[in-house]
């Protein structure tokens, strides 16, 4: 469990529990209006892409730091 991007997971959970995240999810999947539905789904995909990029960045930073610490020990 050391390789999990915990910071990204916590920030994402806080966003989706917040009012903005709940409204985005409601507009994307429950809204009866087609235009609002399409726009909200696009925004949701953008948010998920940003979350994926942040998770990759966090994992890369952890990997580089772990590798540097291992070289310093030797």
TAHU-V160254 format. One record per residue. N is the residue number from 1. RES is the residue in one letter. PSI is psi in radians with two decimals (none if undefined). D_CENTER is the distance of its C-alpha to the mean C-alpha in whole Angstrom. Layout:
<<N	RES	PSI	D_CENTER> <N	RES	PSI	D_CENTER>>
This chain:
<<1	X	0.08	18> <2	X	-0.34	18> <3	X	0.16	16> <4	X	2.32	13> <5	X	1.42	10> <6	X	-0.68	10> <7	X	-0.77	9> <8	X	-0.70	6> <9	X	-0.76	6> <10	X	-0.77	9> <11	X	-0.71	7> <12	X	-0.74	5> <13	X	-0.72	8> <14	X	-0.71	10> <15	X	-0.82	9> <16	X	-0.34	10> <17	X	-0.42	13> <18	X	2.99	14> <19	X	-0.70	17> <20	X	-0.75	14> <21	X	-0.73	12> <22	X	-0.72	15> <23	X	-0.71	17> <24	X	-0.78	14> <25	X	-0.70	14> <26	X	-0.80	18> <27	X	-0.59	19> <28	X	-0.60	17> <29	X	-0.40	19> <30	X	-0.43	22> <31	X	2.43	23> <32	X	-0.27	26> <33	X	2.25	27> <34	X	-0.72	26> <35	X	-0.78	25> <36	X	-0.65	22> <37	X	-0.82	21> <38	X	-0.76	20> <39	X	-0.72	19> <40	X	-0.63	16> <41	X	-0.67	15> <42	X	-0.79	15> <43	X	-0.67	13> <44	X	-0.72	11> <45	X	-0.64	11> <46	X	-0.76	10> <47	X	-0.75	7> <48	X	-0.61	6> <49	X	-0.71	7> <50	X	-0.70	6> <51	X	-0.73	2> <52	X	-0.71	5> <53	X	-0.71	8> <54	X	-0.68	6> <55	X	-0.73	7> <56	X	-0.72	10> <57	X	-0.78	11> <58	X	-0.75	11> <59	X	-0.71	13> <60	X	-0.76	15> <61	X	-0.77	16> <62	X	-0.70	17> <63	X	-0.79	19> <64	X	-0.77	21> <65	X	-0.71	21> <66	X	-0.68	22> <67	X	-0.70	25> <68	X	-0.71	26> <69	X	-0.66	27> <70	X	-0.64	29> <71	X	-0.59	31> <72	X	-0.51	32> <73	X	-0.65	33> <74	X	none	35>>
